[in-house]
């Protein structure tokens, strides 16, 4: 149930619409580019127009509370996923504080008083042990395939490690501290082999980094999750089984991990790059085929794209159709009721061997360049993704790669313009933008006295090498996203791409 548009109240209404009549509340949150880059809403021309567009605007703890209002964040059927990377530690701290405050409010309603310090600590411990969800927080793939790095890579890795240490210390076992993502690598243009190779290599880099900080493998490996794209190429039919095979062998043979640590959990989203604005109604067919491949390959969870995402944020009608794809497969399609329906298939067994071999060969090329971080210094992954993207686009434009309704079998009636012009373009309203500015101003005025000391404490923690995330749990109560980002820039450095 992926949503994010306008201000938190609007996205909250969308969540409630999408989860209506569903016992399980799976809330996947998209943030606007202002939030993704760690800024506060502002009247600056380069910021104002992006507030609440293509994602929800969140810059304070108050916003987070409105965003998930009406959902029990500690409920066994509630899970929240947040697609954010650069400022992920700040947003995650806001989310956990929201969950804590929900339980405090419940205590006050039942007991008629504020909890004392011991009771508050018990409530917090209960929240940490029961809250469910995922924060993306994958900074390596941001450098390689996307562009929302805001802090230096070393400082970002440090904060990722701080999150995981905090999770271990507070027994956070149902929330994934990172979603190691190949989806954005694929959307940037990578082929299936590169997507899988870079994603797994990034995963092993996180493992090595966490181990170097003294964490036990079995304390953090179960908190790692993966996220892949499913496109139209045949290799996508085995991307999950190859990933699980390589991961399990490495965890067992190289790191001595427990059976739980050897289990690779991954989410599949159908390919956004395969959606086209020409004859957009055909996109549902592509999405259905990609969803079937993901289900047959035993993905842990699945997101089906809406057909109109080639043009706009999905409308209510297109979201219903995208959801219907999953429901029809799960409830009506007979083969989906059978586990491992393609088990023993000759072509899948051969594809598994070929894809695994190709991924291991790519591992060798990364190793020759000094591992993931060494290869990133020369821009290896990014350059390779760009080359593969150009190759794909060349095949598409030359017609060698047939795409129905786009470069072959085009509609002779020319109804395309009429279809696309009737689509509703989802944008944040002027009222929603102003409301965010007003809410931010009110928050900053309310906490104006505490803000300077809170930011100074945060910077001191960072300079002394202590756990930044643990301090962020306090900082977000008094400071906005933009204030915290700027304070961390001063001690951790801004991101600069290697040339």
N, C-alpha and C positions, 0 to 999 in steps of 0.2 A: 504494500500500500504506500507507494512512493508519492510524496506530495511536498510542495513548497512554493508559495506564491504570495506576494503582498506582505501584509503585516502578520504577526503571530496569530491574531484572532481569526483571520481569513483561513490560514492553513489549518488551524484547529478545527474549524468547521468542515474543511475538506477531509481531515482525518476521520471525523465522526461520520461523515457521509460514506466514506469508503469502508469503514469497519462496522457499519450498521448491519445487524443480523449475523455478525460473525463473533463467535465466542472468543476466538484468539484475536488479539489486537497486535498486529505487526506494523509498526509505524516507522517508515523509512523516510528520512527528512533530507530535503534538498535546500541548500542555503544559497542566497544571492551572492554575486561576485564581491560585493562590498564586505560581507561577512567572511567570505573565503579568503580575502586578502587581509583580514584583521583590522579593518577600518570601522569606525562608527559612521552612521548616516550623517550626511552633511549637505549643506546647500551648495557646496562646490560643484560646478557644472559637470566635472568628470566623475562625481560620486552620485549626485542627486538622481540623475536619470536611471541609475542602476539599482536604486534602493527597492527591494521587493520584487525585482524582475528576474525571471528564470530561477527563482528560489525565494525562500522566506528570509526576511531581515530579522536578525537576532543580534543584539549588542549588549544586553544586560540580563541579570538574573530575573528581573521582572518579566522580560520578554519570554524567557524559557518557561516560566510558570504559566503564562498565558498559552503558550504553544501546546503544552501537554495537559492543560486544564481538563478535568473530567475523566482522565485516564489514570488508573492506579499503577504507577510505575513499578511498584513492588509486587503487583499481581502475578500469579504463576502463568497467566495467559497473555501477559503484556511483554512485548519485546520492542526495543527502540534501536533503530540503526541511524547513524548520523554520517552523511557523506561530507566530510570536512577533513582537511589535512594540515596545512600550515598552522592555523590557530586551534587545532584540535584539542590540545591540553586545556585551553581556556574554556572552550565550549563544553568539554567533558566535565570540567569542574562545575560549571553552571548547571549541567544536567544532574549530577549527583547531589548537589545542594537542593535542587528542585525536588528530587525524590525524598531527601531527608525532611525538607519542610512539609511535604505532603503528610508524612508520618507524624511529624510534630503536631500539625493541625488536627490530625485524627486523635492524637493523645489528648490535646486540649479539649476537643469536643466531648470525649468520653469522660475525662477526669475533671473538667472544669477549671483547670489551672495549667500553668506553665510547667514543663518537666524540669527537675533539678539537673545538675551537671551529670550525675551518675546515670540518670534516666535518659538524658540526651545522648550520652555515649552508647548506651544500649540500643537506642533507636538507630543511631548511625551505623552501629555494627550490624544490626538486622538489615538495614538498607543495603550495605555493601555485600552481604552474603546472599541477598535475594534478587537484586535488580538484574534484569536481563537485557542484552543488546550487544551492539557493536559500534565502535567508532573507527572510521577508516584509518586516519593517522599514518598513512604510508608515505613517508617523505621521499623515499628513494624513487618510486615510480613517478612522483611529481617532477623530479629533475629529468627523468628519462622520457616521459610521455605526456605530461601535463604541465601546467605552469603556475600552480598556486603555492610554490615555495615562498616563504616570507622571511624566515630566519636562516642563518647559515646552516649548512647540512650537519656539521658537527654539533651545533647547539640543538638542532631539531632532534638528532639521535639521542642526545643527552636527555631531553625532555621525554622522549619515548621510553627510554630506560627508567626514568623516574616514575612514569605512569605504571609500568609493570612492577617496579619495586613496591609502589604504594598498593597495588592490587594484591601482591603476595602477602604483604604485612597485614592487610585488612581482610584477607580471605575472600577477595572478589573472584569468584570462580565461574559465574554465569554470564559475565560480560567480557567480550573479546576486546583486548587492548589495541589490536591493530587488525585491519582487514587488508591483507597483502594482495594488491590489486593488479590483475593483468588486463582488466576491462579497458582502462584508460589507455594502456599501451596499445591494445588492439584498435581502439577508436582513433588513436593518433596515426594508425596506418600499418602496424606490425602484422605479419602473417601469423597463423596459429602456432608455429614452432617458436618464433621469437617471443610471442606473448607468454607462452608456457615457460620457456627457458629463463627469461628475464624475471618473471614473477617468482619462480622457485629459487633462483639465485638470490633475489632480494630477501626471500624468506630465510635462506641459510645465513645471509649476512646479519639479519636481526638476531638469529640464534647465536652466532659467534659473538656479537656485541653484548648480548645479555649475559652470556657465559663469562665474558671478560670482566663483567661487573660483579661477578661472584654469585649470580643467581643459579639455582639448581634447575636443570633442564625440565624435570617433571613438575616444577612449580610454575613454569611459564608456557611451555609448549602447548598445553591444552587450551591456553587463552589466545592462541594464534588462529586466525581464519583466513581463507583465501576467497578470491572473487575473480571469476573469469567471464569472458565474452563467448557467446556461441554464434558463429557466422554460418555461411553456407558451404564452406569447404569441407571435404570429407574428414580432415584431421580433427575437426571439432567433435566427431563422434566418439573419440577416445581420449579427449583432453583430460577428463576427470580421472579415468583409470590409470593413465600414464603418470599424472601428478601424484596420485596416491601411492603408486608403486615406487617411484623415485624417492618420495618423502619417507615412506615407511622403511625402506632399505637403509637410507642415510641415518634416520633417527635410531634405528636398531644397531647397525653395524659401526657407524662412526661415533655416535654420541651415547650409546647404551641407554636409550630412552625406554620408558615403560610402554606397554601396549597402548595406553591412552595417549601418550605423546606421539606414537607412530601414526595415529589416525589423523588424516588430513580432511578437514571440513571445508567445503567450498559452496559458494553461492554462484548461480548462473544468471546473467542477464542477457536477453536476446540482443543481437547486434544493432546498435543505433546507426552505424555506418551503412548497413544494408538497407536502411529505409530511404525512400526517394520521394521527392515532391511530385514527380510525374506519376499519374495514376496511383495516388496514395492509397486507394482502397486495396490495392494488391499487397500492400505492406503487411496486412494481417495474415496473408498466406505465408509469407516469409517468416514472420514471427511464430506461427504455428509449427512450422517445420523445425525451427531452431529450438522451440520449447520441447518438442518431442525428443530431439537429440539429447537435450539436457536431462530429461526424465529417464530416458533409456540408459543414460550413462550414470544414473544414480546420484545426481546432485542433491545436496542437503536442502537447498531452497532455490526458488526460481522467481525471476521478475520478467514479465512479458511487456515489451514496449507497446505503446499505443501507436496506431498507424499514422497519426498526424504529427508525430514528434519531429518529422523532417522539416516542419514549418513552425510549430508553436508548442508551447506547454500544453499537454493533453487536456482536452475538454472532458466534461462529464460523460458525454456519449462515447468518446473514444476510449476512455478509461474502463467503462463498463464492457466494451468489446474486448479489450486486452485482458481483463479479468475473466471474461467468459471463455477465452482460449484455455486458460488453466482449468477452469471448472469443467469444461466439456471433456478435456483430456482425462482429468481425474475421476469424473463421475460417469462419463458415457463411453469413453474409449476403452474397449475391453483389454487390449494388450497392456495398458498402463497398470492394470491390476496384478500383473505378473512380475515378480522380481527377476532382474537380470534377463530380460526377454531376448537379448541378442547373444547371450552367453554361448560360446563355442562357435560363433560365426567365423568362417575362415577369413573374410575380409577384415573384420574387426581385430582378430588376433594378429594378422599381418600388419595392419595399420598401427597397432599398439607397439609392435617391435620397431617399426620404421620411425615412428614419432619419438619413441624413447631414445633410439640411437641418435636421431637428429638433435634432440635436446641435450644429450650428453656431449655431443660434438660442440655445441654452442657454449656449454660450460667450459670446455677446453679453451675456446677462443677468449672467453672472459678471464679465465685464470692466467692466460699468457699476458694479459694487459694489467695484471695486478689485482685481480678480483673485481667485484662490483664497484667499489669505491675508486679503485685505480682506473677502471674503464670509464667511469663517469668523468674523471678529470680530463680525459681526452675527447669526451663527447661520443664515445663509441656507440652506446646503446641508442642515443638520440639520432645519430647519423644513420644508423642501420634502419631505424624505424622510418625515417624520412625517405630513404631509398626504397623501402618496401611500399610505402604509401604512393610514391611517384609511379612505381611499377603497376600497382593496382589501378590507379587513375588512368594510366596509359592504356591498359587493357580495356578498361571500361569505355574510354572515349574512342578507341579504335574499333570497338565492337568485337574484339577477340573474346572478351568476357561477356557473354550474353546476359542482359538484364531486361526482363520482359517489361514492356511498357516504357522503357527508358531509351535503350539503343536498338531494340528489335521488337517486332510485333507491337508497334506503337498504335494507339487508338486513331483510326482514320477519321473519326468524327470530331476530333479536337475538343473534347469536353473538359480537358484538364483545367483550363483557366476558370471555367465556371465552378468547378468543384472546389478549387483552392480558394477562390475569392469568397466563398460562402463560409469558410472556416472562421471561427471566433479566435482572435489573437489574444492570448491571456497576458495582461499587463497589470502592474500595480497601479492603483488609482492615485490621483493627487491627494485625496483624503488619507489614504493609507501611508503615503510618504510623509505627509505632515504629522500624522499621528506618531510615527516612529521618531521624528525629530523632537516632538513635544515630550514623549515618554523618556527619551534619552536625557533631555534637559531636566526633567523632574527628578530622575534617578540621580544625576550628578549633583543637583542642588541639595537633595536629601542627604547625600553622603559626602558633601563637600569637605567637611572637617576631617573625616576619617581617611579620605583618599590619599593625601600625600604620605602619611605614615605607612599606609598599607603598601603603596608602591615602593617606598624606600625599603621596607622589610623584604619584599619580593626580590628586589635587586641585590640586597645583601645576601640572601639565601643563594642566589645564582652565583654571585662572586665567590662565595665560600664553598661552592661545589656541593651544597646540600640538596635535598629533594625539592625541586621547584614545584612539582605538581602538588605535593602536600601543602605547600604555602599558597598555591593558587586556590585551594579549597577555601581559604580565608579571604584572599584578595578579591575574588569575584563578588563577594557580598557588598563591597564598597566601591568597586571600580568597574568601568565599562570596558568592553572589548578593545576599543581603540586606545584607551589609556594604558591598558596592560601591555598591548602590543608595542607601543612606543617605549615603555619602560624596559621591556625585554630587548628591544633593538639596541638600547644604549649599553647593555651588558653582554648580549649574546651575538650581536652583529646581524646585519641584513644579508639576505641571500644574494649572491652574485654568480651568474652562470659562467662556467669555465669556457674560454674561447680557444 
